[in-house]
Amino acid sequence: MSLMTSLPDGYRALVLGASGTIGRGFVEQLACDDRCSRIERLDRSSVVPLVLEDESAITAAVKSISSHGPFHLILDATGALTIDGHGPEKRLEAIRAHGLTRAFQINAIGRGLILRECIPLLPREERCIFGVLSARVGSISDNQLGGWYGYRASKAAGNMLLQTAAIESHRTRPLAVFAALQPGTVVSTLSEPFSRGHATVTAEQSTIGMLNTLNGLTVRSQAWFVDYKGLSIDW
Ligand SMILES: NC(=O)c1ccc[n+]([C@@H]2O[C@H](COP(=O)([O-])OP(=O)(O)OC[C@H]3O[C@@H](n4cnc5c(N)ncnc54)[C@H](OP(=O)(O)O)[C@@H]3O)[C@@H](O)[C@H]2O)c1
């Protein structure tokens, strides 16, 4: 059974951050889809490694798989919460320039460069979908609890880069759908230190939910911000 029935038969997929819990989950789901003719994956262990802090590495990694495109489905599942051993800041006094820089490097600048390199790999005249792993805590309007400064801010910045790229790309790729995704609290190394007291989902449940959601999104001139159940999130 295909989850991505809205994409052309024989569609090709690219998963970035394929070594992560959610990235691996996407690859596993797509591998079961007979309508998916090719899955390319990129991560830090790829033959040409995808390293988010290194602009030329991102360019080289994407170039290494570009001849297998165009890709009808591109999923960026990269991102980090605990960085260099430091978890999210609970209070304003805890923020440091270095920690904020690292969060932005990975969750925002890396994302922007991935968008720059990968959007040209989307087809121009067929339906195609670009989904990126955001987080509900990247929503400015939904911020109820405070804390997690660097992660929140870098995810919000990543969302803005996606939104801006989506608006620009709509002019040349009118059938492309762009979405920032909230995967739920997925049982993973990233969430494990912080998931106590939260309802969790498995990577399988989350990735099936996100693929179903992406499959049903309609084309529009802006990006979507949605969770794995298909519910819309305010930016
Ligand atoms: N898990 C959750 O509950 C949850 C909730 C909300 C949002 N999210 C978002 O979902 C995404 C995936 O999360 P996950 O749970 O699958 O985390 P994960 O298992 O830690 O996977 C993160 C992925 O990002 C890659 N990555 C991290 N830093 C990198 C860097 N500097 N350069 C290149 N690649 C880097 C990792 O590569 P390596 O394997 O090489 O480390 C891995 O492929 C993240 O954007 C996260 O913010 C997750």
The ligand as an SDF file (V2000), in Angstrom:
LIG
                    3D

 48 52  0  0  0  0  0  0  0  0999 V2000
   12.3690   13.2110   18.4590 N   0  0  0  0  0  0  0  0  0  0  0  0
   11.4540   14.1100   18.7600 C   0  0  0  0  0  0  0  0  0  0  0  0
   10.6350   13.9160   19.6820 O   0  0  0  0  0  0  0  0  0  0  0  0
   11.3610   15.3930   17.9830 C   0  0  0  0  0  0  0  0  0  0  0  0
   10.3560   16.3170   18.3310 C   0  0  0  0  0  0  0  0  0  0  0  0
   10.2530   17.5050   17.6110 C   0  0  0  0  0  0  0  0  0  0  0  0
   11.1170   17.7320   16.5470 C   0  0  0  0  0  0  0  0  0  0  0  0
   12.0730   16.8170   16.2260 N   0  0  0  0  0  0  0  0  0  0  0  0
   12.9900   17.1300   15.1090 C   0  0  0  0  0  0  0  0  0  0  0  0
   13.0740   16.0220   14.2430 O   0  0  0  0  0  0  0  0  0  0  0  0
   14.3860   15.9620   13.6420 C   0  0  0  0  0  0  0  0  0  0  0  0
   14.9660   14.5570   13.8030 C   0  0  0  0  0  0  0  0  0  0  0  0
   14.9610   14.1940   15.1650 O   0  0  0  0  0  0  0  0  0  0  0  0
   15.3530   12.7240   15.6690 P   0  0  0  0  0  0  0  0  0  0  0  0
   14.5490   12.4600   16.8840 O   0  0  0  0  0  0  0  0  0  0  0  0
   15.3180   11.7460   14.5250 O   0  0  0  0  0  0  0  0  0  0  0  0
   16.8610   12.9850   16.1080 O   0  0  0  0  0  0  0  0  0  0  0  0
   18.1710   12.1270   15.8930 P   0  0  0  0  0  0  0  0  0  0  0  0
   17.8800   10.6680   15.9870 O   0  0  0  0  0  0  0  0  0  0  0  0
   19.1850   12.7190   16.8190 O   0  0  0  0  0  0  0  0  0  0  0  0
   18.5620   12.4610   14.3620 O   0  0  0  0  0  0  0  0  0  0  0  0
   19.0540   13.7270   13.9930 C   0  0  0  0  0  0  0  0  0  0  0  0
   19.6360   13.6590   12.6040 C   0  0  0  0  0  0  0  0  0  0  0  0
   20.2840   14.9300   12.3550 O   0  0  0  0  0  0  0  0  0  0  0  0
   21.6590   14.6760   12.0320 C   0  0  0  0  0  0  0  0  0  0  0  0
   22.5310   15.7350   12.5020 N   0  0  0  0  0  0  0  0  0  0  0  0
   22.5690   16.3090   13.7380 C   0  0  0  0  0  0  0  0  0  0  0  0
   23.5460   17.2360   13.7770 N   0  0  0  0  0  0  0  0  0  0  0  0
   24.1340   17.2270   12.5580 C   0  0  0  0  0  0  0  0  0  0  0  0
   25.1970   17.9530   11.9700 C   0  0  0  0  0  0  0  0  0  0  0  0
   25.8680   18.8700   12.6600 N   0  0  0  0  0  0  0  0  0  0  0  0
   25.5470   17.6880   10.6980 N   0  0  0  0  0  0  0  0  0  0  0  0
   24.8790   16.7390    9.9910 C   0  0  0  0  0  0  0  0  0  0  0  0
   23.8550   16.0300   10.4700 N   0  0  0  0  0  0  0  0  0  0  0  0
   23.4890   16.2690   11.7500 C   0  0  0  0  0  0  0  0  0  0  0  0
   22.0020   13.3680   12.7330 C   0  0  0  0  0  0  0  0  0  0  0  0
   23.1700   12.8270   12.1890 O   0  0  0  0  0  0  0  0  0  0  0  0
   24.0660   11.7680   13.0220 P   0  0  0  0  0  0  0  0  0  0  0  0
   23.3060   10.4720   12.9860 O   0  0  0  0  0  0  0  0  0  0  0  0
   25.3460   11.7400   12.2700 O   0  0  0  0  0  0  0  0  0  0  0  0
   24.2130   12.3360   14.4140 O   0  0  0  0  0  0  0  0  0  0  0  0
   20.7240   12.5900   12.4320 C   0  0  0  0  0  0  0  0  0  0  0  0
   20.7390   12.1310   11.1060 O   0  0  0  0  0  0  0  0  0  0  0  0
   15.1910   17.0850   14.3020 C   0  0  0  0  0  0  0  0  0  0  0  0
   15.1460   18.2270   13.4720 O   0  0  0  0  0  0  0  0  0  0  0  0
   14.4160   17.3610   15.5860 C   0  0  0  0  0  0  0  0  0  0  0  0
   14.5980   18.6930   16.0370 O   0  0  0  0  0  0  0  0  0  0  0  0
   12.2210   15.6590   16.9220 C   0  0  0  0  0  0  0  0  0  0  0  0
  1  2  1  0
  2  3  2  0
  2  4  1  0
  4  5  1  0
  4 48  2  0
  5  6  2  0
  6  7  1  0
  7  8  2  0
  8  9  1  0
  8 48  1  0
  9 10  1  0
  9 46  1  0
 10 11  1  0
 11 12  1  0
 11 44  1  0
 12 13  1  0
 13 14  1  0
 14 15  2  0
 14 16  1  0
 14 17  1  0
 17 18  1  0
 18 19  2  0
 18 20  1  0
 18 21  1  0
 21 22  1  0
 22 23  1  0
 23 24  1  0
 23 42  1  0
 24 25  1  0
 25 26  1  0
 25 36  1  0
 26 27  1  0
 26 35  1  0
 27 28  2  0
 28 29  1  0
 29 30  1  0
 29 35  2  0
 30 31  1  0
 30 32  2  0
 32 33  1  0
 33 34  2  0
 34 35  1  0
 36 37  1  0
 36 42  1  0
 37 38  1  0
 38 39  2  0
 38 40  1  0
 38 41  1  0
 42 43  1  0
 44 45  1  0
 44 46  1  0
 46 47  1  0
M  CHG  2   8   1  16  -1
M  END
$$$$
